[in-house]
Amino acid sequence: MTTISISEDREKALQYACDVLSSGDVVALPTETVYGLACDATNGKAVARIFEVKGRPSFNPLICHVSSRDMAETHAVFNPLARRLADAFWPGPLTIVLPVRKNSAIHPLALAGLDTLAVRVPAGFTNELIARFGEPLAAPSANSSGTVSPTRAAHVEADLGDRIPLILDGGPATVGLESTIVKIEDGTIILLRPGGLSVSEIETVAGKAVRRRDAGQPAIEAPGMMRSHYAPNRPLRTDARSVQPGEALITIDGKEPEGADMASIVLDLSPTGDLREAAANLFDYMKQADASGATAIAVVPIPHTGLGEAINDRLRRASAPRDTGRWQSGSTPDISAP
């Protein structure tokens, strides 16, 4: 693990970070809110690496950090209200949840299978890094899941120093509290998470009240809470030991269960059994299998170790009875995200 002080060698920090990000690995970096654990948001294996490093696999949607509103608009669909808020508070501690563009290069794993994108423009060095790198950075907070968010490089080193290749030290975070997250839907601003920007400031610029969730709904929402979630249109079954004619087969490590030759399509999450690669391919392959015209989708047993825990959780929810309903898009990104 290498730590570089931004104040001592800004150019070295920028170049080293770009090299690590280009390699598909993660970088701990300062934002004005908290320190983030960042990767190339368009690289599925890199996004899976974030969940791996944080230590408790949970494919929550991640905030994607961009260098400008122009970059944000290449990936998310803005309306006049969203533009007004972005122009008033970006760069800054406001995250806006908007519909994702169909042609966006953001990897589905960063979206957790949703059709919305949480996007923010950070200030300072990280903004400069994103502009240099040229792609959005997915970044939850740089800490193990369930622990306090880091506001100094030393916090990151103490927690994740043996798991990541690079920490960029930008001094203490100036906000020290995660960004405020709002969703804009049908002209309404919905508060998903309070944070470093006050609701009153948002209301003043918007000229309208910010709506809280109705009583009885969770104060902090996260994807995957419904029993039936991530479900394709075709029936999906897990731990398949055989394949019926006309079914789509999702496999791993080259496994060929009985009847594999009768599958309508065969998709291998990772021919080498790499669970990080499998995680990166999961949502995409489910969509491909669903669109293939198959009668149903059969998924072979997936190991439960490491990222396999989260993969199996998503598959279990995807195969659950449909009468329980599905989670709606626009769920709150990882609660620890910058």
Secondary structure by P-SEA (a helix, b strand, c coil): cccccccccaaaaaaaaaaaaaacbbbbbbcccccccccccccaaaaaaaaaaaccccccbbbbbbccaaaaaacccccaaaaaaaaacccccbbbbcbbbccccccccccccccbbbbbbbccaaaaaaaaacbbbbbcccccccccccccaaaaaacccccccbbbbcccccccccbbbbbbccccccccccccccaaaaaaaacbbbbcccccccccccccccccccccccccccccccccccbbbbbcccccccccccccbbbbccccccaaaaaaaaaaaaaaaaaccccbbbbcccccccaaaaaaaaaaaaaccccccccccccccccccc
